[in-house]
Amino acid sequence: MEGSFNLYNAFGNSSNIVRNNVITHIFDLYSLNSTEGKEAVVYNNFIKYKLVVRSCSYTKIYNNTVSSTACPATVDNFCNNITLLNNIFITSNSGYPAMDIGEIADIASENYNCLYTSGATLVKCNTVNYSTLADWQTFSGMSANSFNQNLTFVDAANNDLHIASGNPDLIGTPIDKIKYDIDGDLRNKTNPNIGADEYTKVPMSGEYTIGKNGTEDFASFTEAVGAIEFNGISDAVSFAVSTGTYEEQFAIHEIEGASADAMVYFYPASSNEHDVILKYTVQDDNNAYIVKLDGADYIFFQLIDFEINQDSYYSIIFDLDNGACYNKIASCNLSGL
């Protein structure tokens, strides 16, 4: 999104969501009069200039990255119940603070944010200047887990606010339902990075769950595969799949850390055959499979039913390509056309 983004006069139980945008100028939130339980939520945005919150109520601002030549984050004194968690607010202009708050009473919660300016005032609140993070913490009673740290970006001049390599690993707090970052990369479930970009890999090991009940670690095979591809593994990883039918198609690429002693297992949580069905309508000749092992090694499927839907054009269930080896498919039922 080039230029400014203005969200004005959203009254009542609006539950507005703004996420996964690249905003190259002012992001202005004005008069978002949400209510408790139906809050407006703003998350996973790259903002190149500044975020301004005016006359808003019950607005939650999570995991945004703001790189500014002015004040990155301003909340005026006509707001109430504003939540600021897991954000990066950095200015390169020593004449501005990282955050300007109209009244401390406007803020319901402020924590796990990265606040940085090269100037003398880190946070301004109700015309009072706080020069250090410790000063701000003492006054506000908030920001206990925040950071005063300058970060570098991949290419801020061209609006690429992904965190560059070599930066410190700044950990935030998990936010319910924010499972992915701005790129669709799965966030660490217990120790997510702050900002819009999940940039730290934490190798996985042990048992995880897949299911549609809302209590499992992953809602689909695709989510689980995305996690092990992004993070790699440090030991064997098992995915216990809840009983049900999963209609999806996915490819597994080479998994960092996979070996004969550290395999990746998919199996029913019940240990009963026919309890887990993976099916798909295969109609694209460029993706003619349910599961593709694309250079992936040491993957093990057990006691899972695989079904090609009857209106498919192709009946390939497994496609092994690019040297995929040492994989196992055991005690599964495979039904083609």
Buried (B, 14 or more C-beta within 10 A) or exposed (E): EEEEBEBEEBEEEBBBEBBBBBBBBBBBBBBBBBBEEEBBBBBBBBBBBBBBBBBBBBBBBBBBBBBBEBBBBBBBBBBBBBBBBBBBBBBBBEEBBBBBBBBBEBBBEBBBBBBBBEBEBBBBBEEEBBBEBEBBBEBBEBBEBBBBBEBEBEEBEEBBBBBBEEBEEBBBBEBEEBBBBBEEBBBBBEEBBBBBBBBBEBBBBEEBBBBEEEEBBBBBBBBBBBBBBBBBBBEBBBBBBBBBEBEBBBBBBBBBBBEEEBBBBBBBBBEEBEBBBBBBBBEEEEBBBBBBBBBBBBBBBBBBBBBBBEEBEBBBBBBBEEEBEEBEBEEBEBBEE
